[in-house]
Amino acid sequence: MDFLAFECHVQGSNRIKLTITKKELAEKFGIQRTSLSRELQKMREEGMIDYDRDHIFIKDVAILSK
């Protein structure tokens, strides 16, 4: 969530463009790519985000402050 909040602020949008691959992002967090994918899917199912290959769309920016 901290990453999403930071990128949302830096990019000035709730549609975050990923500048690195999900594999590289997982490595940055020190987790496996499958774990990152599982968490993203969980957040999608909970209606918090949506995503595609290159973007993460935050459906409710207020969740970032929780």
PDB file of N, CA, C and O in Angstrom:
ATOM      1  N   MET A   1       0.824  -1.187   0.000  1.00  0.00           N
ATOM      2  CA  MET A   1       0.000   0.000   0.000  1.00  0.00           C
ATOM      3  C   MET A   1       0.874   1.258   0.000  1.00  0.00           C
ATOM      4  O   MET A   1       0.534   2.255  -0.637  1.00  0.00           O
ATOM      5  N   ASP A   2       1.993   1.207   0.713  1.00  0.00           N
ATOM      6  CA  ASP A   2       2.887   2.371   0.730  1.00  0.00           C
ATOM      7  C   ASP A   2       3.409   2.673  -0.676  1.00  0.00           C
ATOM      8  O   ASP A   2       3.488   3.831  -1.085  1.00  0.00           O
ATOM      9  N   PHE A   3       3.759   1.625  -1.400  1.00  0.00           N
ATOM     10  CA  PHE A   3       4.235   1.807  -2.776  1.00  0.00           C
ATOM     11  C   PHE A   3       3.157   2.461  -3.628  1.00  0.00           C
ATOM     12  O   PHE A   3       3.431   3.401  -4.374  1.00  0.00           O
ATOM     13  N   LEU A   4       1.920   1.956  -3.513  1.00  0.00           N
ATOM     14  CA  LEU A   4       0.825   2.515  -4.304  1.00  0.00           C
ATOM     15  C   LEU A   4       0.567   3.971  -3.936  1.00  0.00           C
ATOM     16  O   LEU A   4       0.353   4.808  -4.813  1.00  0.00           O
ATOM     17  N   ALA A   5       0.588   4.273  -2.642  1.00  0.00           N
ATOM     18  CA  ALA A   5       0.375   5.652  -2.196  1.00  0.00           C
ATOM     19  C   ALA A   5       1.469   6.566  -2.738  1.00  0.00           C
ATOM     20  O   ALA A   5       1.183   7.661  -3.223  1.00  0.00           O
ATOM     21  N   PHE A   6       2.716   6.120  -2.656  1.00  0.00           N
ATOM     22  CA  PHE A   6       3.833   6.918  -3.139  1.00  0.00           C
ATOM     23  C   PHE A   6       3.720   7.162  -4.638  1.00  0.00           C
ATOM     24  O   PHE A   6       3.841   8.300  -5.092  1.00  0.00           O
ATOM     25  N   GLU A   7       3.492   6.119  -5.398  1.00  0.00           N
ATOM     26  CA  GLU A   7       3.390   6.250  -6.852  1.00  0.00           C
ATOM     27  C   GLU A   7       2.182   7.082  -7.263  1.00  0.00           C
ATOM     28  O   GLU A   7       2.247   7.838  -8.232  1.00  0.00           O
ATOM     29  N   CYS A   8       1.098   6.946  -6.539  1.00  0.00           N
ATOM     30  CA  CYS A   8      -0.096   7.754  -6.817  1.00  0.00           C
ATOM     31  C   CYS A   8       0.242   9.227  -6.639  1.00  0.00           C
ATOM     32  O   CYS A   8      -0.155  10.058  -7.456  1.00  0.00           O
ATOM     33  N   HIS A   9       0.968   9.555  -5.584  1.00  0.00           N
ATOM     34  CA  HIS A   9       1.371  10.937  -5.325  1.00  0.00           C
ATOM     35  C   HIS A   9       2.355  11.431  -6.388  1.00  0.00           C
ATOM     36  O   HIS A   9       2.176  12.515  -6.943  1.00  0.00           O
ATOM     37  N   VAL A  10       3.387  10.642  -6.671  1.00  0.00           N
ATOM     38  CA  VAL A  10       4.424  11.043  -7.626  1.00  0.00           C
ATOM     39  C   VAL A  10       3.847  11.208  -9.035  1.00  0.00           C
ATOM     40  O   VAL A  10       4.157  12.173  -9.733  1.00  0.00           O
ATOM     41  N   GLN A  11       3.015  10.264  -9.438  1.00  0.00           N
ATOM     42  CA  GLN A  11       2.476  10.307 -10.797  1.00  0.00           C
ATOM     43  C   GLN A  11       1.244  11.213 -10.907  1.00  0.00           C
ATOM     44  O   GLN A  11       0.796  11.529 -12.009  1.00  0.00           O
ATOM     45  N   GLY A  12       0.703  11.627  -9.755  1.00  0.00           N
ATOM     46  CA  GLY A  12      -0.433  12.538  -9.767  1.00  0.00           C
ATOM     47  C   GLY A  12      -1.696  11.943 -10.344  1.00  0.00           C
ATOM     48  O   GLY A  12      -2.515  12.649 -10.932  1.00  0.00           O
ATOM     49  N   SER A  13      -1.851  10.643 -10.175  1.00  0.00           N
ATOM     50  CA  SER A  13      -2.996   9.957 -10.767  1.00  0.00           C
ATOM     51  C   SER A  13      -3.278   8.686  -9.989  1.00  0.00           C
ATOM     52  O   SER A  13      -2.386   8.128  -9.350  1.00  0.00           O
ATOM     53  N   ASN A  14      -4.526   8.231 -10.045  1.00  0.00           N
ATOM     54  CA  ASN A  14      -4.843   6.941  -9.441  1.00  0.00           C
ATOM     55  C   ASN A  14      -4.613   5.794 -10.429  1.00  0.00           C
ATOM     56  O   ASN A  14      -4.869   4.631 -10.119  1.00  0.00           O
ATOM     57  N   ARG A  15      -4.131   6.139 -11.608  1.00  0.00           N
ATOM     58  CA  ARG A  15      -3.714   5.139 -12.598  1.00  0.00           C
ATOM     59  C   ARG A  15      -2.193   5.158 -12.640  1.00  0.00           C
ATOM     60  O   ARG A  15      -1.588   6.062 -13.218  1.00  0.00           O
ATOM     61  N   ILE A  16      -1.590   4.162 -12.029  1.00  0.00           N
ATOM     62  CA  ILE A  16      -0.142   4.113 -11.861  1.00  0.00           C
ATOM     63  C   ILE A  16       0.473   3.330 -13.011  1.00  0.00           C
ATOM     64  O   ILE A  16       0.131   2.170 -13.243  1.00  0.00           O
ATOM     65  N   LYS A  17       1.378   3.972 -13.722  1.00  0.00           N
ATOM     66  CA  LYS A  17       2.118   3.291 -14.789  1.00  0.00           C
ATOM     67  C   LYS A  17       3.304   2.590 -14.158  1.00  0.00           C
ATOM     68  O   LYS A  17       4.113   3.211 -13.469  1.00  0.00           O
ATOM     69  N   LEU A  18       3.402   1.297 -14.397  1.00  0.00           N
ATOM     70  CA  LEU A  18       4.528   0.519 -13.883  1.00  0.00           C
ATOM     71  C   LEU A  18       5.722   0.716 -14.808  1.00  0.00           C
ATOM     72  O   LEU A  18       5.639   0.462 -16.009  1.00  0.00           O
ATOM     73  N   THR A  19       6.814   1.165 -14.245  1.00  0.00           N
ATOM     74  CA  THR A  19       8.013   1.406 -15.038  1.00  0.00           C
ATOM     75  C   THR A  19       8.967   0.217 -14.986  1.00  0.00           C
ATOM     76  O   THR A  19       9.996   0.202 -15.661  1.00  0.00           O
ATOM     77  N   ILE A  20       8.612  -0.771 -14.181  1.00  0.00           N
ATOM     78  CA  ILE A  20       9.390  -2.011 -14.084  1.00  0.00           C
ATOM     79  C   ILE A  20       8.423  -3.178 -14.175  1.00  0.00           C
ATOM     80  O   ILE A  20       7.214  -3.008 -14.014  1.00  0.00           O
ATOM     81  N   THR A  21       8.952  -4.350 -14.431  1.00  0.00           N
ATOM     82  CA  THR A  21       8.100  -5.540 -14.523  1.00  0.00           C
ATOM     83  C   THR A  21       7.637  -5.959 -13.132  1.00  0.00           C
ATOM     84  O   THR A  21       8.196  -5.537 -12.120  1.00  0.00           O
ATOM     85  N   LYS A  22       6.619  -6.785 -13.105  1.00  0.00           N
ATOM     86  CA  LYS A  22       6.147  -7.301 -11.811  1.00  0.00           C
ATOM     87  C   LYS A  22       7.226  -8.151 -11.150  1.00  0.00           C
ATOM     88  O   LYS A  22       7.321  -8.190  -9.924  1.00  0.00           O
ATOM     89  N   LYS A  23       8.029  -8.824 -11.946  1.00  0.00           N
ATOM     90  CA  LYS A  23       9.139  -9.602 -11.397  1.00  0.00           C
ATOM     91  C   LYS A  23      10.137  -8.677 -10.702  1.00  0.00           C
ATOM     92  O   LYS A  23      10.580  -8.959  -9.589  1.00  0.00           O
ATOM     93  N   GLU A  24      10.488  -7.569 -11.362  1.00  0.00           N
ATOM     94  CA  GLU A  24      11.420  -6.607 -10.775  1.00  0.00           C
ATOM     95  C   GLU A  24      10.815  -5.938  -9.539  1.00  0.00           C
ATOM     96  O   GLU A  24      11.518  -5.666  -8.566  1.00  0.00           O
ATOM     97  N   LEU A  25       9.518  -5.680  -9.584  1.00  0.00           N
ATOM     98  CA  LEU A  25       8.834  -5.090  -8.439  1.00  0.00           C
ATOM     99  C   LEU A  25       8.869  -6.045  -7.241  1.00  0.00           C
ATOM    100  O   LEU A  25       9.122  -5.629  -6.111  1.00  0.00           O
ATOM    101  N   ALA A  26       8.617  -7.306  -7.503  1.00  0.00           N
ATOM    102  CA  ALA A  26       8.673  -8.307  -6.431  1.00  0.00           C
ATOM    103  C   ALA A  26      10.076  -8.382  -5.837  1.00  0.00           C
ATOM    104  O   ALA A  26      10.231  -8.473  -4.620  1.00  0.00           O
ATOM    105  N   GLU A  27      11.085  -8.346  -6.681  1.00  0.00           N
ATOM    106  CA  GLU A  27      12.466  -8.371  -6.198  1.00  0.00           C
ATOM    107  C   GLU A  27      12.763  -7.143  -5.340  1.00  0.00           C
ATOM    108  O   GLU A  27      13.469  -7.236  -4.336  1.00  0.00           O
ATOM    109  N   LYS A  28      12.220  -5.996  -5.740  1.00  0.00           N
ATOM    110  CA  LYS A  28      12.404  -4.755  -4.975  1.00  0.00           C
ATOM    111  C   LYS A  28      11.812  -4.897  -3.571  1.00  0.00           C
ATOM    112  O   LYS A  28      12.369  -4.382  -2.602  1.00  0.00           O
ATOM    113  N   PHE A  29      10.683  -5.598  -3.468  1.00  0.00           N
ATOM    114  CA  PHE A  29      10.026  -5.821  -2.178  1.00  0.00           C
ATOM    115  C   PHE A  29      10.627  -6.995  -1.414  1.00  0.00           C
ATOM    116  O   PHE A  29      10.323  -7.195  -0.238  1.00  0.00           O
ATOM    117  N   GLY A  30      11.477  -7.770  -2.080  1.00  0.00           N
ATOM    118  CA  GLY A  30      12.083  -8.929  -1.441  1.00  0.00           C
ATOM    119  C   GLY A  30      11.135 -10.108  -1.296  1.00  0.00           C
ATOM    120  O   GLY A  30      11.232 -10.894  -0.353  1.00  0.00           O
ATOM    121  N   ILE A  31      10.207 -10.217  -2.258  1.00  0.00           N
ATOM    122  CA  ILE A  31       9.259 -11.329  -2.248  1.00  0.00           C
ATOM    123  C   ILE A  31       9.278 -12.005  -3.614  1.00  0.00           C
ATOM    124  O   ILE A  31       9.861 -11.491  -4.569  1.00  0.00           O
ATOM    125  N   GLN A  32       8.636 -13.156  -3.690  1.00  0.00           N
ATOM    126  CA  GLN A  32       8.561 -13.854  -4.971  1.00  0.00           C
ATOM    127  C   GLN A  32       7.461 -13.241  -5.822  1.00  0.00           C
ATOM    128  O   GLN A  32       6.485 -12.697  -5.305  1.00  0.00           O
ATOM    129  N   ARG A  33       7.633 -13.337  -7.142  1.00  0.00           N
ATOM    130  CA  ARG A  33       6.649 -12.778  -8.063  1.00  0.00           C
ATOM    131  C   ARG A  33       5.271 -13.392  -7.854  1.00  0.00           C
ATOM    132  O   ARG A  33       4.257 -12.703  -7.960  1.00  0.00           O
ATOM    133  N   THR A  34       5.236 -14.680  -7.561  1.00  0.00           N
ATOM    134  CA  THR A  34       3.939 -15.328  -7.342  1.00  0.00           C
ATOM    135  C   THR A  34       3.227 -14.746  -6.121  1.00  0.00           C
ATOM    136  O   THR A  34       2.001 -14.634  -6.117  1.00  0.00           O
ATOM    137  N   SER A  35       3.977 -14.379  -5.095  1.00  0.00           N
ATOM    138  CA  SER A  35       3.386 -13.765  -3.897  1.00  0.00           C
ATOM    139  C   SER A  35       2.815 -12.390  -4.240  1.00  0.00           C
ATOM    140  O   SER A  35       1.724 -12.039  -3.792  1.00  0.00           O
ATOM    141  N   LEU A  36       3.556 -11.614  -5.034  1.00  0.00           N
ATOM    142  CA  LEU A  36       3.068 -10.306  -5.464  1.00  0.00           C
ATOM    143  C   LEU A  36       1.791 -10.477  -6.281  1.00  0.00           C
ATOM    144  O   LEU A  36       0.808  -9.772  -6.051  1.00  0.00           O
ATOM    145  N   SER A  37       1.799 -11.392  -7.215  1.00  0.00           N
ATOM    146  CA  SER A  37       0.623 -11.628  -8.054  1.00  0.00           C
ATOM    147  C   SER A  37      -0.579 -12.045  -7.212  1.00  0.00           C
ATOM    148  O   SER A  37      -1.699 -11.602  -7.463  1.00  0.00           O
ATOM    149  N   ARG A  38      -0.351 -12.887  -6.228  1.00  0.00           N
ATOM    150  CA  ARG A  38      -1.425 -13.344  -5.340  1.00  0.00           C
ATOM    151  C   ARG A  38      -2.025 -12.159  -4.570  1.00  0.00           C
ATOM    152  O   ARG A  38      -3.246 -12.062  -4.448  1.00  0.00           O
ATOM    153  N   GLU A  39      -1.186 -11.264  -4.056  1.00  0.00           N
ATOM    154  CA  GLU A  39      -1.674 -10.097  -3.308  1.00  0.00           C
ATOM    155  C   GLU A  39      -2.409  -9.125  -4.222  1.00  0.00           C
ATOM    156  O   GLU A  39      -3.443  -8.577  -3.840  1.00  0.00           O
ATOM    157  N   LEU A  40      -1.888  -8.906  -5.421  1.00  0.00           N
ATOM    158  CA  LEU A  40      -2.584  -8.037  -6.378  1.00  0.00           C
ATOM    159  C   LEU A  40      -3.959  -8.614  -6.729  1.00  0.00           C
ATOM    160  O   LEU A  40      -4.945  -7.882  -6.810  1.00  0.00           O
ATOM    161  N   GLN A  41      -4.013  -9.918  -6.932  1.00  0.00           N
ATOM    162  CA  GLN A  41      -5.285 -10.567  -7.244  1.00  0.00           C
ATOM    163  C   GLN A  41      -6.267 -10.438  -6.080  1.00  0.00           C
ATOM    164  O   GLN A  41      -7.456 -10.197  -6.287  1.00  0.00           O
ATOM    165  N   LYS A  42      -5.766 -10.597  -4.863  1.00  0.00           N
ATOM    166  CA  LYS A  42      -6.605 -10.456  -3.669  1.00  0.00           C
ATOM    167  C   LYS A  42      -7.166  -9.034  -3.582  1.00  0.00           C
ATOM    168  O   LYS A  42      -8.346  -8.849  -3.284  1.00  0.00           O
ATOM    169  N   MET A  43      -6.326  -8.033  -3.841  1.00  0.00           N
ATOM    170  CA  MET A  43      -6.773  -6.648  -3.808  1.00  0.00           C
ATOM    171  C   MET A  43      -7.788  -6.370  -4.920  1.00  0.00           C
ATOM    172  O   MET A  43      -8.715  -5.581  -4.737  1.00  0.00           O
ATOM    173  N   ARG A  44      -7.610  -7.013  -6.060  1.00  0.00           N
ATOM    174  CA  ARG A  44      -8.567  -6.869  -7.167  1.00  0.00           C
ATOM    175  C   ARG A  44      -9.917  -7.460  -6.767  1.00  0.00           C
ATOM    176  O   ARG A  44     -10.959  -6.843  -6.988  1.00  0.00           O
ATOM    177  N   GLU A  45      -9.895  -8.650  -6.182  1.00  0.00           N
ATOM    178  CA  GLU A  45     -11.128  -9.311  -5.770  1.00  0.00           C
ATOM    179  C   GLU A  45     -11.871  -8.525  -4.698  1.00  0.00           C
ATOM    180  O   GLU A  45     -13.099  -8.576  -4.625  1.00  0.00           O
ATOM    181  N   GLU A  46     -11.126  -7.797  -3.864  1.00  0.00           N
ATOM    182  CA  GLU A  46     -11.736  -6.975  -2.815  1.00  0.00           C
ATOM    183  C   GLU A  46     -12.211  -5.628  -3.357  1.00  0.00           C
ATOM    184  O   GLU A  46     -12.777  -4.824  -2.616  1.00  0.00           O
ATOM    185  N   GLY A  47     -11.983  -5.379  -4.648  1.00  0.00           N
ATOM    186  CA  GLY A  47     -12.454  -4.162  -5.280  1.00  0.00           C
ATOM    187  C   GLY A  47     -11.594  -2.939  -5.003  1.00  0.00           C
ATOM    188  O   GLY A  47     -12.028  -1.810  -5.231  1.00  0.00           O
ATOM    189  N   MET A  48     -10.378  -3.154  -4.513  1.00  0.00           N
ATOM    190  CA  MET A  48      -9.493  -2.043  -4.186  1.00  0.00           C
ATOM    191  C   MET A  48      -8.762  -1.510  -5.412  1.00  0.00           C
ATOM    192  O   MET A  48      -8.574  -0.302  -5.561  1.00  0.00           O
ATOM    193  N   ILE A  49      -8.354  -2.416  -6.282  1.00  0.00           N
ATOM    194  CA  ILE A  49      -7.570  -2.045  -7.461  1.00  0.00           C
ATOM    195  C   ILE A  49      -8.040  -2.845  -8.662  1.00  0.00           C
ATOM    196  O   ILE A  49      -8.802  -3.805  -8.546  1.00  0.00           O
ATOM    197  N   ASP A  50      -7.571  -2.424  -9.792  1.00  0.00           N
ATOM    198  CA  ASP A  50      -7.627  -3.220 -11.010  1.00  0.00           C
ATOM    199  C   ASP A  50      -6.260  -3.043 -11.647  1.00  0.00           C
ATOM    200  O   ASP A  50      -5.572  -2.064 -11.359  1.00  0.00           O
ATOM    201  N   TYR A  51      -5.861  -3.946 -12.484  1.00  0.00           N
ATOM    202  CA  TYR A  51      -4.542  -3.832 -13.088  1.00  0.00           C
ATOM    203  C   TYR A  51      -4.482  -4.579 -14.398  1.00  0.00           C
ATOM    204  O   TYR A  51      -5.282  -5.470 -14.683  1.00  0.00           O
ATOM    205  N   ASP A  52      -3.503  -4.180 -15.179  1.00  0.00           N
ATOM    206  CA  ASP A  52      -3.161  -4.905 -16.388  1.00  0.00           C
ATOM    207  C   ASP A  52      -1.644  -5.026 -16.409  1.00  0.00           C
ATOM    208  O   ASP A  52      -0.985  -4.830 -15.388  1.00  0.00           O
ATOM    209  N   ARG A  53      -1.116  -5.337 -17.529  1.00  0.00           N
ATOM    210  CA  ARG A  53       0.327  -5.587 -17.629  1.00  0.00           C
ATOM    211  C   ARG A  53       1.171  -4.370 -17.247  1.00  0.00           C
ATOM    212  O   ARG A  53       2.231  -4.514 -16.637  1.00  0.00           O
ATOM    213  N   ASP A  54       0.706  -3.180 -17.605  1.00  0.00           N
ATOM    214  CA  ASP A  54       1.513  -1.974 -17.452  1.00  0.00           C
ATOM    215  C   ASP A  54       1.003  -0.971 -16.423  1.00  0.00           C
ATOM    216  O   ASP A  54       1.696   0.004 -16.131  1.00  0.00           O
ATOM    217  N   HIS A  55      -0.189  -1.182 -15.864  1.00  0.00           N
ATOM    218  CA  HIS A  55      -0.788  -0.192 -14.980  1.00  0.00           C
ATOM    219  C   HIS A  55      -1.475  -0.853 -13.791  1.00  0.00           C
ATOM    220  O   HIS A  55      -1.915  -2.001 -13.860  1.00  0.00           O
ATOM    221  N   ILE A  56      -1.553  -0.098 -12.700  1.00  0.00           N
ATOM    222  CA  ILE A  56      -2.402  -0.451 -11.567  1.00  0.00           C
ATOM    223  C   ILE A  56      -3.352   0.719 -11.379  1.00  0.00           C
ATOM    224  O   ILE A  56      -2.909   1.857 -11.224  1.00  0.00           O
ATOM    225  N   PHE A  57      -4.651   0.454 -11.391  1.00  0.00           N
ATOM    226  CA  PHE A  57      -5.667   1.479 -11.229  1.00  0.00           C
ATOM    227  C   PHE A  57      -6.240   1.364  -9.820  1.00  0.00           C
ATOM    228  O   PHE A  57      -6.814   0.335  -9.461  1.00  0.00           O
ATOM    229  N   ILE A  58      -6.086   2.410  -9.032  1.00  0.00           N
ATOM    230  CA  ILE A  58      -6.612   2.428  -7.676  1.00  0.00           C
ATOM    231  C   ILE A  58      -8.054   2.916  -7.746  1.00  0.00           C
ATOM    232  O   ILE A  58      -8.315   4.060  -8.117  1.00  0.00           O
ATOM    233  N   LYS A  59      -8.974   2.050  -7.391  1.00  0.00           N
ATOM    234  CA  LYS A  59     -10.397   2.388  -7.517  1.00  0.00           C
ATOM    235  C   LYS A  59     -10.845   3.389  -6.466  1.00  0.00           C
ATOM    236  O   LYS A  59     -11.720   4.212  -6.732  1.00  0.00           O
ATOM    237  N   ASP A  60     -10.257   3.331  -5.275  1.00  0.00           N
ATOM    238  CA  ASP A  60     -10.636   4.238  -4.185  1.00  0.00           C
ATOM    239  C   ASP A  60      -9.363   4.738  -3.524  1.00  0.00           C
ATOM    240  O   ASP A  60      -8.753   4.024  -2.728  1.00  0.00           O
ATOM    241  N   VAL A  61      -8.961   5.956  -3.848  1.00  0.00           N
ATOM    242  CA  VAL A  61      -7.712   6.519  -3.341  1.00  0.00           C
ATOM    243  C   VAL A  61      -7.729   6.614  -1.817  1.00  0.00           C
ATOM    244  O   VAL A  61      -6.666   6.597  -1.196  1.00  0.00           O
ATOM    245  N   ALA A  62      -8.892   6.712  -1.205  1.00  0.00           N
ATOM    246  CA  ALA A  62      -9.007   6.806   0.250  1.00  0.00           C
ATOM    247  C   ALA A  62      -8.426   5.574   0.949  1.00  0.00           C
ATOM    248  O   ALA A  62      -8.004   5.670   2.101  1.00  0.00           O
ATOM    249  N   ILE A  63      -8.395   4.431   0.282  1.00  0.00           N
ATOM    250  CA  ILE A  63      -7.845   3.219   0.913  1.00  0.00           C
ATOM    251  C   ILE A  63      -6.360   3.348   1.180  1.00  0.00           C
ATOM    252  O   ILE A  63      -5.824   2.634   2.027  1.00  0.00           O
ATOM    253  N   LEU A  64      -5.684   4.240   0.479  1.00  0.00           N
ATOM    254  CA  LEU A  64      -4.244   4.391   0.645  1.00  0.00           C
ATOM    255  C   LEU A  64      -3.890   5.019   1.973  1.00  0.00           C
ATOM    256  O   LEU A  64      -2.772   4.843   2.458  1.00  0.00           O
ATOM    257  N   SER A  65      -4.809   5.742   2.571  1.00  0.00           N
ATOM    258  CA  SER A  65      -4.518   6.396   3.841  1.00  0.00           C
ATOM    259  C   SER A  65      -4.878   5.532   5.035  1.00  0.00           C
ATOM    260  O   SER A  65      -4.668   5.949   6.174  1.00  0.00           O
ATOM    261  N   LYS A  66      -5.408   4.355   4.812  1.00  0.00           N
ATOM    262  CA  LYS A  66      -5.803   3.465   5.915  1.00  0.00           C
ATOM    263  C   LYS A  66      -4.640   2.635   6.383  1.00  0.00           C
ATOM    264  O   LYS A  66      -4.787   1.830   7.303  1.00  0.00           O
TER     265      LYS A  66
END
